[in-house]
Amino acid sequence: RKEVEQDPGPFNVPEGATVAFNCTYSNSASQSFFWYRQDCRKEPKLLMSVYSSGNEDGRFTAQLNRASQYISLLIRDSKLSDSATYLCVVTETGGFKTIFGAGTRLFVKA
Amino acid sequence: GAGVSQSPSNKVTEKGKDVELRCDPISGHTALYWYRQRLGQGLEFLIYFQGNSAPDKSGLPSDRFSAERTGESVSTLTIQRTQQEDSAVYLCASSWTGNTEAFFGQGTRLTVV
């Protein structure tokens, strides 16, 4: 089983749609959680951290369920500019090893 | 520098040759990571450093791959006797600690012909 698993997609959605990405991780002792975004042929960049209580940043909402070892990202009112690959990221206990999921590709169309 | 710097940005090498990829992390970042990304694929973890130590080398694909870090700063990833399957973008990232945001360099695109 992979340490971090994501649905690879692609997700093809119209502008204005709401889309949700899911991610599961295998190490119950994992410590920190993030969502990164990677544009085509670019390096990944932090989108948002994921907190136990859930957190929101504008149109983006992240949730963490430690019991189920599950992380989610919800994008509301999708924009064309949201088209990218979204990477689920988990840091193991001790904060030393950062593991990236393979990413979920999103295409938002007009 | 202001960000993570990798060099060279592009490298074309002949099969069987050795290559050395360099990463200059953000000053003061203790954690440094190397990842590989093949075309159209996700990030593949290779190795990370905490200071100059590499607690986990399990991601290195074969003994042709090695990495070192000195002065808690610059890191080099060396690939010996390159093979065509080594062709990929090699990304380096650094962070204050493993629990904080990782900043990536723009990568080295390696092509083995």
Interface residues (C-beta under 8 A of the other chain):
Chain A: P8 Q31 S32 F34 K42 E43 P44 K45 L46 S49 L87 V89 T91 E92 G94 G95 F96 K97 T98 I99 F100 G101 A102 G103
Chain B: A31 Y33 Y35 Q41 G42 L43 F45 Y48 Q50 P55 D56 L91 A93 S95 T97 G98 N99 E101 A102 F104 G105 Q106 G107
